[in-house]
Amino acid sequence: MDKATLIGLILGFGAVFGGQVLEGGSIMALIQGTAFLIVLGGTAGATFVSFPLKTILKAFRDVKTVFSYEEKDPSSIIKLLAGYADKARRNGLLALEEEGKKSSDRFIRKGISIMVDGGDAKQLQEFLEIEITAFEEETKGSAEVFEAAGGFAPTICIIGAVLGLIHVMHNLSDTSKLGEGIAVAFVATIYGLMTANIICIPISTKIKRRMKEELLLKEIILKGLLDILDGVNPRFIVEKLQGFYLEKQQQQ
């Protein structure tokens, strides 16, 4: 579990519900089924209209990176690439075939496969850059889904508020029903703002952050594999990739 995500959700929801309690209100006053249905259903509906189904399903799959993400150490990847370089210089590129099969990283496996099959530097770069571009576009799509949902939710909550007020106006003669309508109006607003600012927009932001981290690692791997193909000294590869990583980190 990503600790930052867990802490953020606890702080976000805790601040809202805790503030309600500190003001002397009841947490149950914030539990309103009609408001929940209007805001969540309306937001989901608008989002589904806006994106292809495959993009939405991919977005839901990418949510797992927000809650559970295996941090990859660039230093260990650079060290791994240096080990590949040393083995290739000693025994030839074909010696990397088994290393590629054992790797858990699909990007590394594909790169080594191209090298072992006789691909040159141009082909290696072309194929892996296609992989990088495809990954970036798919992940951007996932982030855009939640970003859009974060934009829809506050607008949908206004619909919930208006519906609640309509209910109030229709029951002005029956004071026992006024409270229910007012509750829907105000709680819908809270749900919309919470959905946007505690859930959807932060998820979009973190998906983008994960994407940047993955793109940087893929760039490091690509540069390392190209150097291995060119027979560059492993020590030079380490120094070059470490410098590249530090430069990218400063730019971010």
N, C-alpha and C positions, 0 to 999 in steps of 0.2 A: 504494500500500500504506500503510495506517495504521501509522505508525512505533511508536506506543504498543502496538498489538496485537502487532506483530512482536517488539518488545523484551520484552513480557510473556511471550509464548510461549517465547522463547529463555531467559529467566530462569527460568521455571517448570520447563520440562523440563530445562534445563541444571543446575538445582539438584539435581534428583532423580538424574539420571544422573551428574552430577559428584560428588555425595556418595557414590554407589556406588563410583566409581573411587577417590576419596580414602580410602575405607575398605578399599581393597585388593580390592574385588570386581570382577567382570567385567560389562560392560554387557550381554553376551549372557545373563547370568543373569536379566535383567529382560525378556528376549524369550521369552514363553511363549504359544504359539498357543492352547492350551486355555483359559487364563485370559482371553485377549483375546476369544475367542469367547463365553465365558460372560458377561463383563461388558458388552461392547459389544452383543452380541445381546440379552441380557436387558434392558438399559437401553432399547434401541431398541424392543423388543417392548412393554414397559410403557408407553412413550411413545405408541406407535401405538394402544394400547388406550385411552389416556386422551383423545385428541384426534381430531377429524374429520380425514380425509386432507387436505382443502383447507387446513386450518390448519397442518398439518405441512409441506406443500409451500411454503406462504407463509413459514413460519419458515426453511426452507432458503434460500429466495430472499433473505430479509432478512439472512442471514449475510454477504452481500457487503458490507453497510454496515459491518460490523465490520472487515473487511480492506481495503476500498477505499471511501472516502467523500469526496465532494467538499464541502469546507467552503464554506458560503455566508456571505458577509460581510453582516451586517445593515445596515451603513452603505451598502453598494452598493445594496442593495434599497431602502432609504429614499431614496437619491439617485434611483434609477430611478422610484420612485413620485412623487417631487417633479417629475421631468421629465414624467411623464404628466399631473400636475396642471397644470403650466404650459401644456402643449400643449392640454389640454381647455379651459382658461380662454380661450386665444387663439382656438381653432378649433372648439370644441364637442366633445362626447363622441364623435361619429362619427369624429373625427380619430384616436381611439385604436384603431379597428378594425384597422388595419395593424400597430400596435404589439403588439396582442394576438396576432395571428397569428405575429409574429416571435418572441414570447417562448418560451423553452425550458421555462418553468415552467407546468405544466398548471393549477395553481391560479390563477395570474394570467390565463391565457388564458380560463378559465371565468368569472372575475370580470368581465373586460372585455367578454366576450361578452354577459353578462347586462346590463351597463350600456348597451352599444351597442344592444341589442335593446329598450331602453326600460324595463328593470326599475327599480323604485324601491328606496330604501334598505332597506325591510323585506324585499323579495324577495331582494335581494343578500345581506343578512345571513343570511337563512333558508337559502338554497341553499348558501352557503359554509360555514356552520356545520354543515350536514349532511355536507359533504365532510370537515371537520375531525374530526367525531365518528367518521365511518367510518374515517378514517385512524388515529385513536387506537385504536379498538377492534381493528382488524386488527393493528396493530403490538404492542399489548398481548398479543394472542394469540400472536404469534411469540415474544415474551419469555417468556411463560408456558410454552411448549413446552420451551425450554432450561432454564428454572428447574425444571420438573418432572423433566426428565432428570437434572439435577444432584441432585435429591432421591432419584431411583431408584438411581443408580449406586452409592452407598455401601452400599445395602441389597442390591443384586444381588451386590456383591463378597463379601458374607457368604455368599451361596449358593455362590459359587466357592470360598471358603475351606472351607466345610463339605464340598463335594464332594471337594476335595483331601484332607481328613482322612479321609473315607470310603475313598478310594483307599488311603490309608496303612494304615488298619485292616484292609482286605481283604488287604493284602500284607505283614503283619508277619513272616510266615515267609520272605519273599523280600526281603532287605535291598537288593537291586539296584534295586527299584522304589519304595523308600521316598522317595528323593530327589525323584522326579518328582511324587509326590503332595504332598509338603511344598512344592515349588516352586509348584505350582498354587495351593495355599492362600494362601501369602504374596504371590505376584505378583498374584493376583486382587484382593487387598486394595489393593495399590498402584495397580493399574489403575482400580479403582473410585473411589478418592480423587482420583487425578489427573484422571479424566474429569469428576468433579463440580467440583473446585476450580480446575482450570487451564483447562478448556474450557467446560463447560456454563454454570455460574453466571456466570463473567465475560462470556460471550457475551450472556447474558440482561441483565446489567447494562448492557453497552454498547448493546444494542438500545434499552433504555429511555432511555438518555442521548441517543441519536440522535433518538428520538421526541420528547423534550422540546425539543431544538433545532429540529426541524422544526415542532412545534406553535407555538413562539414566532414563527418566521418567518411562519407562516400567519396568526397573529393580527396581526402587523405589517401584512401585506399586506391583510388584511380591513379593518383600521382605516384604512389609507391609501386604499383604494378607496372606502370610505364617505365619507371627507373629500373625495375628488375629485368624487364624485357630488354632494356638497353645495356644491361650488365654493369650498372653503376655500383660502386663500392658500398656495402651495407652501412658503413659508418657515415658516408656522405648522405645516404638516404635518410638516416635518423636525423642528422643535423638539418637537412632540408625540410623534412616534414614537421619537425618540432618548430622550426622558424615559421613555417606556413601556418601551423595551428595557432601560435602566439599572435601572429599578425591578424588572423581572422577573429580571434577573441577580442583584440583591441578594437577592431572595427565594429563589433557588436556592442 
